[in-house]
């Protein structure tokens, strides 16, 4: 029986095999990707050469400390692959992301590849999205009005995310609203509805973006599944 951290570490090592010499890749954010960064750092020391576009300031900071070479998104064309974690993954490979508040940059970077590889432990695989509160990134101006509009969509609770008792500011100087929908029956239409609210910058619904999900199980096994095209 492996604990959550062991599984994340195994996933990081497994996913590092996807990174080949000469690639330009997107690197995600979070506690699972942390282990990927550690493994890639080791492989860089052993001679692996690649360039990465970070999905957050945190990933860039950790990666640079490990010797990983970064570029800005606008300095590169298409990314060969991107690897990231997720908070929930449903049967159709739709995702909730943003638990680490990096969803905006993640979505922009990951839109630059056809090969978004998601690494998650089995607890994050769900039939229906929504138990995990959906993060929605909003402009700071008028955020309480956006909060009310999301509540009026039938969302049970919408919390402004705090850090140290202050509203958390994202890398791009926005707020995050954590939206407790409980059950998201139609993620595609909810994503569109949320985008139509003035003040919403981006949602944590990653629709039709993941091409492959690598799942780590409690018994130590790892299974990779490709999204049917
Ligand atoms: C960051 O904003 C998120 O999208 C993360 O990718 C997601 O929350 C998964 O993070 P963990 O691997 O830490 O669970």
Boltz pocket constraint, residues with backbone or C-beta under 6 A from the ligand:
constraints:
  - pocket:
      binder: B
      contacts: [[A, 28], [A, 29], [A, 30], [A, 31], [A, 32], [A, 33], [A, 84], [A, 85], [A, 86], [A, 87], [A, 96], [A, 97], [A, 98], [A, 99], [A, 100], [A, 101], [A, 102], [A, 103], [A, 106], [A, 119]]
      max_distance: 6.0
